[in-house]
Amino acid sequence: MEPVSRVDIDAALVRRLIDEQFPQWMDLPLEHVDSAGTDNAIYRLGAELAVRLPRVDWALGQVEKEQRWLPLLAPALPVPIPVPLAMGAPAAVFPWPWSVYPWLEGENATIEPVADLHHAATVLADFISALQRIDAAGGPPPGPHNSNRGVELAARDNAVREAIAALREELDADAVGAAWEAALYAPVWSGAPVWLHGDLHPGNVLVEHGRLSAVIDFGTLGVGDPACDVMAGWTLLDADARVSFRAALPVDDATWVRGSGWALSFGLIAYAYYKHTNPVLAGISKRAIDEVMADFMRGR
């Protein structure tokens, strides 16, 4: 039998999985949750639960990784994160493991933008700092399971230059190339690997009453260069809030510069890939490019 690389998921499939494997929840209503994410499908189960199922085979490693590590990380973090309650088994109708989580209140920041960016800057800095303080021994190094988040920035060079070439008609390729070169010139991380969320952007945070209230989607969780999470300064914040973020974040100048490189590389690669297929992720990634380039041009 050929291995399955993608599964079409609908409410009937999820209902069957719940009823067969977790009969204690079989009477709870089930509702699909719209998401711009590409790796997983999300369903709300009753008022207090969420079901998360991988859509594609490259997301499989995320399930066991999150089941193992998120319960250990959550108590040390200053904001709520999703901690799995149960792990579903592969079945005749669905070939992969899947998870049940508590439902976290709040609206995705792609739907309800963060209104108080200075508060968000402090929350993000506290979250990243707390995550980096957790012992990373034994944590998963960068690899396919987390889209290589946390590698040395130069490892993204080919993909970035391909994206710049693909976007040449939309961007000032020379200026963007110069900003990328400046980030590559920053000294590499020489310390021990630290814990990383790996994908801090508006699609992966929740907002309540205009304030950032939770961090979600740890599919790119791993250990590596702390600069990867510093990209939140450009993916989620504006220039004024970045000042607060920088002041509250205990990283050196080289890590800050590499963080801008991570934001730029994320923006370029994702925008080139999603601009015709996923308008939400295209908008997030284009904004990251614009924020990095605005800082770079001000500093020239």
TIMI-786459 format. One record per residue (C-alpha): x, y, z. Coordinates in steps of 0.25 Angstrom, whole numbers, plus 5000, padded with zeros to 4 digits. Example, Ala and Ser with C-alpha at 12.3 -4.5 7.8 and 13.67 -1.06 7.14 Angstrom:
// TIMI-786459
504949825031505549965029
//
This chain:
// TIMI-786459
500050005000500550144996500850235008499850345010500350485009499050565010497750545017496450615014495750635028494350675030493350675042492850535040494250475040494550555053493250515059493550365057494950375063494350445075493250345077494150225075495350265083494750365094493350325096493250415108493250535098492250465088491150555092491850685091491550775078492650785068492950905060494050935049495051055052495451135041496951145040498051195030498951095036499350985025499850865034498650835043497150845043496450895056495150865061494450915074493850805082492850855092493150985099494450945106495250855096495950865082496350745073497550765065497850665053499050675043498650695029499950655023501050555026502150655029501350695041501250565047502550585056501850705062500750615069501750535078502650655080501550735085500950625094502350605100502850745102501750845104501250785117502750815122502850955116501551005120501751025135502951115133502251205123501551335126500451325116499551205113499951105103499150985098499450865106498950735100497950655108497850535100498550465088497750395078498150275071498250245056496950175051496350125038495750255034497050335038498450285037499150375047499250415062498450535066498150615079497150675088497450805095496750905104496051015096496751145099495851265099496251385090496151415075497351385066498151515063497851505048496351525051496451625063497851695062498651735074498151875079499151895090500551865083501351915095500651815104500851715093502351745093502551725108501751595107502551545096503851575102503451515115502951385108504251375099505151395111504351295120504451195109505951215107506151195122505651055122506650945121506750905106507550775109506950665100506050765093505850735078506850805069506450875056506050775045504850745036503950735048504050885050504350935036505850955041505451075050506651105059507751065049508951165046508351275038509251245026508551115024507351195018508251265008507851194996506351194999506451345002507151374989506151294981505051364987505651504985505851464970504351414969503851544975504751634967503651704960502951734974504151774983505451864982506251734980507551814982507151874996506551745001507751674997508651775004507751755017507951605016509451615015509451705027508751605035509651495030510851575034510451575049511251475057510651335058510051285071511151215079510351185092509651055095508351035088507051095094505551065093504851125082503451135078503951155064502751225057502351345065501351425056499951475056499351345052499951275065499551365076498151395082497551525086496551565096496051715098497151755089498251695097499151575093498551465102499151325098500251265089499751145080500251055070501550995074501750915062503150975059503550955074505050925075506350965081507351055074507851195071506951295080506951395068505851305062504751355072505351495072504651505058503351535066503851685067503551695052502451595049501551645061502051785065502251925059503452015060503052075073502651945080503951885075504651985084503951935096504151785091505651815090505751875103505051755110505751645103507151595108507851575095509151635090509251725078509651605068508451525072507551645070508151665056507951515053506551525058506251635047506851535037505951425042504751515040505251555026505551415022504151365027503451475020504151455007504051305006502651305011502151415002502751354990502051224993500651274998500451404990499451334980498851224990498751275004498451425005498551425021499951365021500351445009499851575017500651535029501851505022501851625013501651715026502951645032503751685019503251825020503551845035504951795033505151875021504652005028505651985039506751955030506552075021506452165033507752115038508552125025
//
